[in-house]
């Protein structure tokens, strides 16, 4: 039997590929004997007060039913780790405290011990140009100042 081709992603031929992934039901369910267990209120339907039975019975410390969480419905914890959410971009990066500290140390190291060769220096002021202008304004004044004569 051949593996079926399925679409992965937003569209386009590059996202149509064979997929031999075994898909399983990862639904979290509640298991136990149906009906009253005598251990407190329980739901008999989709919701609403009319579907709550044994509402007058006090809850018990030990329930006769339990939640079943299949392994497929779990994922490893990202607590204490950096992770990325969304489609991309720096705003979707969530850094761990350790990675935040490393980034801060790297930034501070570059700021305090930075290479002085990266400084941008302005050329001396053009004659007649007002002082404290950006390099672009000085050049603009020099080029277009010729037409003002």
Helices and strands as residue ranges (DSSP letters): E 5-7, G 13-15, E 16-18, E 29-31, E 42-43, G 49-51, E 52-53, E 66-68, G 71-73, E 83-84, G 90-92, E 93-94, H 97-112, G 116-118, H 135-145, G 146-148
